[in-house]
Amino acid sequence: MDWWTKTKEFLSEVRTEMRKVSFPTRDEVVGTTIIVLITSVIFGIYLFAADRIIVWAYQGIVKVFG
């Protein structure tokens, strides 16, 4: 029954640690979510543009040397 004692001790420690957790407010969650979405869109546009430029350059090189 040693596993039972360890399990009870573990769950007790989990409860103690959960009391120490500070959860973000709704405003903090909304703010950081907006920042993540804006950053994702900016990186998406940047990567799209970089991909288009690389494809354009590659096609130009193939036309010249191919």
TORDODO-124831 format. One record per residue: x, y, z of N, C-alpha, C in turn; residue in one letter; residue number from 1. Coordinates in steps of 0.05 Angstrom, whole numbers, plus 5000, padded with zeros to 4 digits. Example, Ala and Ser with C-alpha at 12.3 -4.5 7.8 and 13.67 -1.06 7.14 Angstrom:
2
<atom n_X="5264" n_Y="4886" n_Z="5156" ca_X="5246" ca_Y="4910" ca_Z="5156" c_X="5264" c_Y="4934" c_Z="5156" residu="a" num="1"/>
<atom n_X="5257" n_Y="4955" n_Z="5142" ca_X="5273" ca_Y="4979" ca_Z="5143" c_X="5258" c_Y="5001" c_Z="5157" residu="s" num="2"/>
***
This chain:
66
<atom n_X="5016" n_Y="4976" n_Z="5000" ca_X="5000" ca_Y="5000" ca_Z="5000" c_X="5017" c_Y="5025" c_Z="5000" residu="m" num="1"/>
<atom n_X="5043" n_Y="5023" n_Z="4995" ca_X="5060" ca_Y="5046" ca_Z="4994" c_X="5052" c_Y="5065" c_Z="4972" residu="d" num="2"/>
<atom n_X="5042" n_Y="5054" n_Z="4950" ca_X="5034" ca_Y="5071" ca_Z="4927" c_X="5011" c_Y="5089" c_Z="4935" residu="w" num="3"/>
<atom n_X="4994" n_Y="5079" n_Z="4953" ca_X="4970" ca_Y="5094" ca_Z="4962" c_X="4980" c_Y="5119" c_Z="4978" residu="w" num="4"/>
<atom n_X="4999" n_Y="5115" n_Z="4995" ca_X="5010" ca_Y="5137" ca_Z="5011" c_X="5023" c_Y="5157" c_Z="4993" residu="t" num="5"/>
<atom n_X="5039" n_Y="5148" n_Z="4974" ca_X="5052" ca_Y="5166" ca_Z="4955" c_X="5032" c_Y="5182" c_Z="4938" residu="k" num="6"/>
<atom n_X="5011" n_Y="5168" n_Z="4930" ca_X="4990" ca_Y="5181" ca_Z="4914" c_X="4976" c_Y="5203" c_Z="4930" residu="t" num="7"/>
<atom n_X="4969" n_Y="5197" n_Z="4955" ca_X="4956" ca_Y="5217" ca_Z="4972" c_X="4975" c_Y="5241" c_Z="4977" residu="k" num="8"/>
<atom n_X="5000" n_Y="5235" n_Z="4981" ca_X="5020" ca_Y="5257" ca_Z="4986" c_X="5023" c_Y="5274" c_Z="4960" residu="e" num="9"/>
<atom n_X="5024" n_Y="5261" n_Z="4938" ca_X="5026" ca_Y="5275" ca_Z="4912" c_X="5002" c_Y="5294" c_Z="4908" residu="f" num="10"/>
<atom n_X="4978" n_Y="5283" n_Z="4912" ca_X="4954" ca_Y="5300" ca_Z="4908" c_X="4953" c_Y="5323" c_Z="4928" residu="l" num="11"/>
<atom n_X="4962" n_Y="5318" n_Z="4952" ca_X="4963" ca_Y="5340" ca_Z="4972" c_X="4982" c_Y="5362" c_Z="4963" residu="s" num="12"/>
<atom n_X="5005" n_Y="5354" n_Z="4952" ca_X="5025" ca_Y="5373" ca_Z="4942" c_X="5014" c_Y="5388" c_Z="4918" residu="e" num="13"/>
<atom n_X="5000" n_Y="5374" n_Z="4901" ca_X="4987" ca_Y="5387" ca_Z="4877" c_X="4968" c_Y="5409" c_Z="4886" residu="v" num="14"/>
<atom n_X="4951" n_Y="5402" n_Z="4906" ca_X="4932" ca_Y="5422" ca_Z="4916" c_X="4946" c_Y="5446" c_Z="4928" residu="r" num="15"/>
<atom n_X="4968" n_Y="5441" n_Z="4943" ca_X="4983" ca_Y="5463" ca_Z="4954" c_X="4995" c_Y="5481" c_Z="4933" residu="t" num="16"/>
<atom n_X="5006" n_Y="5469" n_Z="4912" ca_X="5018" ca_Y="5485" ca_Z="4890" c_X="4997" c_Y="5500" c_Z="4874" residu="e" num="17"/>
<atom n_X="4974" n_Y="5488" n_Z="4871" ca_X="4953" ca_Y="5501" ca_Z="4855" c_X="4942" c_Y="5526" c_Z="4870" residu="m" num="18"/>
<atom n_X="4944" n_Y="5526" n_Z="4896" ca_X="4936" ca_Y="5550" ca_Z="4911" c_X="4955" c_Y="5573" c_Z="4906" residu="r" num="19"/>
<atom n_X="4980" n_Y="5567" n_Z="4898" ca_X="5000" ca_Y="5588" ca_Z="4893" c_X="4999" c_Y="5599" c_Z="4865" residu="k" num="20"/>
<atom n_X="4984" n_Y="5586" n_Z="4847" ca_X="4982" ca_Y="5594" ca_Z="4819" c_X="4966" c_Y="5620" c_Z="4817" residu="v" num="21"/>
<atom n_X="4976" n_Y="5638" n_Z="4801" ca_X="4961" ca_Y="5663" ca_Z="4795" c_X="4953" c_Y="5661" c_Z="4766" residu="s" num="22"/>
<atom n_X="4927" n_Y="5662" n_Z="4761" ca_X="4917" ca_Y="5660" ca_Z="4734" c_X="4914" c_Y="5688" c_Z="4723" residu="f" num="23"/>
<atom n_X="4918" n_Y="5691" n_Z="4696" ca_X="4915" ca_Y="5717" ca_Z="4684" c_X="4886" c_Y="5727" c_Z="4684" residu="p" num="24"/>
<atom n_X="4883" n_Y="5753" n_Z="4684" ca_X="4856" ca_Y="5764" ca_Z="4682" c_X="4846" c_Y="5762" c_Z="4653" residu="t" num="25"/>
<atom n_X="4821" n_Y="5766" n_Z="4650" ca_X="4809" ca_Y="5765" ca_Z="4623" c_X="4822" c_Y="5786" c_Z="4605" residu="r" num="26"/>
<atom n_X="4827" n_Y="5810" n_Z="4615" ca_X="4839" ca_Y="5831" ca_Z="4599" c_X="4867" c_Y="5823" c_Z="4590" residu="d" num="27"/>
<atom n_X="4883" n_Y="5810" n_Z="4607" ca_X="4910" ca_Y="5801" ca_Z="4600" c_X="4908" c_Y="5780" c_Z="4578" residu="e" num="28"/>
<atom n_X="4890" n_Y="5762" n_Z="4581" ca_X="4887" ca_Y="5740" ca_Z="4561" c_X="4879" c_Y="5752" c_Z="4534" residu="v" num="29"/>
<atom n_X="4860" n_Y="5770" n_Z="4534" ca_X="4851" ca_Y="5783" ca_Z="4509" c_X="4874" c_Y="5799" c_Z="4496" residu="v" num="30"/>
<atom n_X="4889" n_Y="5814" n_Z="4513" ca_X="4911" ca_Y="5830" ca_Z="4503" c_X="4933" c_Y="5813" c_Z="4490" residu="g" num="31"/>
<atom n_X="4941" n_Y="5792" n_Z="4504" ca_X="4962" ca_Y="5775" ca_Z="4493" c_X="4953" c_Y="5760" c_Z="4469" residu="t" num="32"/>
<atom n_X="4927" n_Y="5752" n_Z="4468" ca_X="4917" ca_Y="5738" ca_Z="4445" c_X="4917" c_Y="5756" c_Z="4420" residu="t" num="33"/>
<atom n_X="4910" n_Y="5781" n_Z="4424" ca_X="4910" ca_Y="5800" ca_Z="4402" c_X="4939" c_Y="5804" c_Z="4392" residu="i" num="34"/>
<atom n_X="4958" n_Y="5806" n_Z="4410" ca_X="4986" ca_Y="5809" ca_Z="4402" c_X="4995" c_Y="5785" c_Z="4386" residu="i" num="35"/>
<atom n_X="4988" n_Y="5761" n_Z="4395" ca_X="4996" ca_Y="5737" ca_Z="4381" c_X="4984" c_Y="5736" c_Z="4353" residu="v" num="36"/>
<atom n_X="4958" n_Y="5743" n_Z="4351" ca_X="4946" ca_Y="5743" ca_Z="4325" c_X="4959" c_Y="5763" c_Z="4306" residu="l" num="37"/>
<atom n_X="4964" n_Y="5787" n_Z="4315" ca_X="4976" ca_Y="5808" ca_Z="4298" c_X="5004" c_Y="5799" c_Z="4290" residu="i" num="38"/>
<atom n_X="5020" n_Y="5789" n_Z="4309" ca_X="5047" ca_Y="5779" ca_Z="4303" c_X="5046" c_Y="5756" c_Z="4282" residu="t" num="39"/>
<atom n_X="5027" n_Y="5738" n_Z="4285" ca_X="5024" ca_Y="5716" ca_Z="4266" c_X="5018" c_Y="5726" c_Z="4238" residu="s" num="40"/>
<atom n_X="5000" n_Y="5746" n_Z="4236" ca_X="4993" ca_Y="5757" ca_Z="4210" c_X="5018" c_Y="5771" c_Z="4198" residu="v" num="41"/>
<atom n_X="5033" n_Y="5786" n_Z="4214" ca_X="5057" ca_Y="5799" ca_Z="4203" c_X="5077" c_Y="5779" c_Z="4193" residu="i" num="42"/>
<atom n_X="5082" n_Y="5758" n_Z="4209" ca_X="5102" ca_Y="5738" ca_Z="4201" c_X="5091" c_Y="5723" c_Z="4176" residu="f" num="43"/>
<atom n_X="5065" n_Y="5718" n_Z="4175" ca_X="5054" ca_Y="5705" ca_Z="4151" c_X="5058" c_Y="5721" c_Z="4126" residu="g" num="44"/>
<atom n_X="5053" n_Y="5747" n_Z="4128" ca_X="5057" ca_Y="5765" ca_Z="4105" c_X="5086" c_Y="5765" c_Z="4097" residu="i" num="45"/>
<atom n_X="5104" n_Y="5767" n_Z="4117" ca_X="5133" ca_Y="5768" ca_Z="4112" c_X="5142" c_Y="5742" c_Z="4098" residu="y" num="46"/>
<atom n_X="5133" n_Y="5719" n_Z="4108" ca_X="5141" ca_Y="5694" ca_Z="4097" c_X="5130" c_Y="5690" c_Z="4069" residu="l" num="47"/>
<atom n_X="5105" n_Y="5699" n_Z="4064" ca_X="5093" ca_Y="5698" ca_Z="4038" c_X="5109" c_Y="5714" c_Z="4018" residu="f" num="48"/>
<atom n_X="5116" n_Y="5739" n_Z="4026" ca_X="5131" ca_Y="5756" ca_Z="4009" c_X="5159" c_Y="5745" c_Z="4003" residu="a" num="49"/>
<atom n_X="5172" n_Y="5734" n_Z="4024" ca_X="5198" ca_Y="5722" ca_Z="4020" c_X="5197" c_Y="5698" c_Z="4001" residu="a" num="50"/>
<atom n_X="5176" n_Y="5682" n_Z="4004" ca_X="5173" ca_Y="5659" ca_Z="3986" c_X="5169" c_Y="5668" c_Z="3957" residu="d" num="51"/>
<atom n_X="5152" n_Y="5688" n_Z="3953" ca_X="5147" ca_Y="5698" ca_Z="3926" c_X="5173" c_Y="5709" c_Z="3914" residu="r" num="52"/>
<atom n_X="5189" n_Y="5723" n_Z="3929" ca_X="5214" ca_Y="5734" ca_Z="3919" c_X="5233" c_Y="5712" c_Z="3912" residu="i" num="53"/>
<atom n_X="5235" n_Y="5692" n_Z="3929" ca_X="5253" ca_Y="5669" ca_Z="3924" c_X="5245" c_Y="5654" c_Z="3899" residu="i" num="54"/>
<atom n_X="5219" n_Y="5649" n_Z="3896" ca_X="5209" ca_Y="5636" ca_Z="3872" c_X="5214" c_Y="5652" c_Z="3847" residu="v" num="55"/>
<atom n_X="5209" n_Y="5679" n_Z="3849" ca_X="5214" ca_Y="5697" ca_Z="3826" c_X="5244" c_Y="5696" c_Z="3819" residu="w" num="56"/>
<atom n_X="5262" n_Y="5698" n_Z="3839" ca_X="5291" ca_Y="5697" ca_Z="3833" c_X="5299" c_Y="5670" c_Z="3821" residu="a" num="57"/>
<atom n_X="5288" n_Y="5649" n_Z="3832" ca_X="5295" ca_Y="5622" ca_Z="3822" c_X="5287" c_Y="5619" c_Z="3793" residu="y" num="58"/>
<atom n_X="5263" n_Y="5628" n_Z="3787" ca_X="5253" ca_Y="5626" ca_Z="3759" c_X="5270" c_Y="5643" c_Z="3740" residu="q" num="59"/>
<atom n_X="5279" n_Y="5666" n_Z="3750" ca_X="5296" ca_Y="5683" ca_Z="3734" c_X="5323" c_Y="5670" c_Z="3729" residu="g" num="60"/>
<atom n_X="5334" n_Y="5657" n_Z="3749" ca_X="5360" ca_Y="5643" ca_Z="3746" c_X="5357" c_Y="5620" c_Z="3726" residu="i" num="61"/>
<atom n_X="5335" n_Y="5605" n_Z="3728" ca_X="5330" ca_Y="5582" ca_Z="3710" c_X="5327" c_Y="5592" c_Z="3681" residu="v" num="62"/>
<atom n_X="5314" n_Y="5615" n_Z="3677" ca_X="5311" ca_Y="5625" ca_Z="3650" c_X="5338" c_Y="5633" c_Z="3638" residu="k" num="63"/>
<atom n_X="5355" n_Y="5645" n_Z="3655" ca_X="5381" ca_Y="5655" ca_Z="3645" c_X="5400" c_Y="5632" c_Z="3640" residu="v" num="64"/>
<atom n_X="5401" n_Y="5613" n_Z="3659" ca_X="5421" ca_Y="5591" ca_Z="3657" c_X="5409" c_Y="5565" c_Z="3647" residu="f" num="65"/>
<atom n_X="5383" n_Y="5563" n_Z="3645" ca_X="5370" ca_Y="5537" ca_Z="3638" c_X="5365" c_Y="5535" c_Z="3610" residu="g" num="66"/>
***
